[in-house]
């Protein structure tokens, strides 16, 4: 069967139309052969959104805006989102319109955490762009306030700088610069003095180094004497280490132990010394004896004839001497009481 030219032209035109449609969709981002999925989003304001605008999930473009249908009063819009492939989108995900003055308006899908996923032709929850802008403005407003306060502070700083640059302040600045010049001159003089001090031949540092060299030379020349001194010190320390220090310490410990026992005996009223220190009766006896001696001495002083008698005719004392001591005011404890 012979195909006519008209039939060939018709087939070519049909193929051209199909290729044109395919290429147009391809340029719009539509993949004709992919397993596509369509979901819907309801908005009251599309904020400049148009078909073929991109749709993103976590920064990756996953589809485009297929179509936008509106109600007659333009108060509600049904946006059809065409996904390039079937994606598991949780039921509580949110589709938000992101306005960008410098680029194309897009739709961003924030994935939720639900275990159930949207199906083909389901409707996703939305968040109007105005709310997004308000949230953005909430974050931007404090920054703007800080900028305003910074500008105000800068203005006050500039005004203070203008006040600072008056004639009196300029004079003060000139005096400060003059003082800095004087300080620089003093530093130069100090640097010159330091340089002279560091001179190799006449500087103080050079003389000090020479003295150190002479000292080290003297030490080097007397090295044998120094060695002998250290040898003597070593011998002395050796002899000290060989002394019977342990025996001496033991003797000292025994002496301290003996002294402790002696003090304990004195405190326990054992022996003459203990009785002398701790016995009150002995103390009273010694006090009474002292009192009697004092009375005797007073009696001898006031009545000497009673003790020393000189008689030409040899008169004798008729009274017999005392055989026992008389009681005194202290009531001597050695007198027996009946």
Secondary structure, 3 states (H helix, E strand, C coil): CCCCHHHHHHHHHHHHHHHHHHHHHHHCCCCCCCCCEEEEEEECCCCCCCCCCEEEECCEEEEEEEEEEECCCCCCEEEEEEECCCCCCECCCEEEEECCCCCCCEEEEECCCCCCECCCCCEEEEECHHHHHHHHHHHHHHHHHHHHHHHHHHHHHHHHHHHHCCHHHHHHHHHHHHHHHHHHHHHHHHHHHHHHHCCCCCCHHHHHHHHHHHHHHHHHHCHHHHHHHHHHHHHHHHHHHHCCHHHHHHHHHHHHHHHHHHHHHHHCCCHHHHHHHHCHHHHHHHHHHHHHHHHHHHHHHHCHHHCCCCCCCCCCCCCCCCCCCCCCCCCCCCCCCC
